[in-house]
Amino acid sequence: ALTLLGYRSNLYFGIVYYSAEIALFISGVVLAFFNPLFLLLLLHFSISEAKAFLKAPKKTPKIFFIVAAMPFLYIYNLLKASHMQSIEWRGRRYKL
């Protein structure tokens, strides 16, 4: 919310970026059925998931699902933050 308060363009950039990331993932999965060359579109996601798995303190397969859900969570967070009117932190309420 604070980042959006100072730079409203972060909302638009974030929405475009994470929507494009979701579209890239979906198109990579769908188009791979027609031509295996399209699996290259998923290379970015494979690297991200491998890095997250290696950095995780507890190595569990759930990490792969969490990393795949991150763009959706980022978009939700951006939309939620864009409508916030105040923030409560350490018992105090701050108006944005």
Residue pairs with C-beta under 8 A, 6 or more apart in sequence:
1 81
1 84
1 87
1 96
2 87
2 96
3 10
3 81
4 10
4 11
4 78
4 81
4 82
5 96
10 78
11 78
11 81
11 82
14 74
14 75
14 78
15 75
15 78
15 79
18 71
18 72
18 74
18 75
18 78
19 75
21 71
22 71
22 72
22 75
24 41
24 44
25 41
25 42
25 45
25 68
25 71
27 38
27 41
28 38
28 39
28 40
28 41
28 42
28 45
29 42
31 38
31 41
32 38
32 39
32 41
32 42
45 67
45 68
48 67
49 63
49 64
49 67
49 68
52 63
52 66
52 67
53 59
53 63
53 64
56 63
84 96
85 95
85 96
86 93
86 94
86 95
86 96
87 93
87 94
87 96
88 94
